Amino acid sequence: MVMEKSEHCMLVGKGALEFAKSVGIEEIDPIELLTDREIEFLKKIKNDEKFKSKTVFENKMGTVGCVALDGLLYE
């Protein structure tokens, strides 16, 4: 839908959610995107003492994204 209904190549965050709603895409709970294997792994590490002390769970940090452009695009 991004390629067909907008001039953008990628949308993220609040803008992505607003765009999705504007073109009729239903919002779902992100947990629905996880596989059974991922859910089991998450349960396992949350109960593992080695992982309980990690700041990622204490600070409830999110994800990090990165985009790289080929220098040839600008020649």
N, C-alpha and C positions, 0 to 999 in steps of 0.2 A: 504494500500500500504506500510506503514511503516513496518508492521509485515511481509509482503510477500517479499518486495524488499530491505530490509536493515537489519542490525544486531541490530538496535536500537529499543527501546520500545516507545520513544517519541522524537519528534523534535519540536523546537520552533524557532521563529524569522527568521533571514535571511537564516539559514540552512534549515528550514522547507520549506520556499518559493523556494529555489534552488532545494531541493529534489522533491517537487511537480511538478515543471516545468520539471525536468529531467525524470519524469515518465508519462508526458503528461496530468497532471491535469491543467485545465484552471484556471487562476487567475481571481477572481471577486472582485468587490468593497465590502468591509466589510458591507456597509450599506444594501446590499442585504440579509444579514443574519439576519437582525432585523425583528421582526414581526410588524404589524400595531400597536398593543398595545404598544410595546416598543417605537416606534417612537412617538406616541401620548404622552406617559409619558415623554419622553425626551423634547418634545416641551413644555409641561406643566411646567416642573421644570425649564427650561431655562428662562421662562417668569415670574417665581415666585420670588418676591423680596427676600424672605428668602434664596433662593438658589443662587441668583446672586452674593452674597458676598462670597460664598464658594471658597476656594482655588482650589478645584478640577477643576473648570471651568477657573479660572484665570491662573493656571499653566499648564493646559491641560495635566494633569497626565494620565498615562496609567494604565494598570492592574497589579496586583501582583499575582504571582502563588506560590504554596507551594507543596512540595512532602514529604510524611511521609513514613518511612520504619518501618516495624514491627521488633522489636529486635530479634524475633525468627529466622529470616532469617540468622542470624550470629552465631547461636549456633550449 
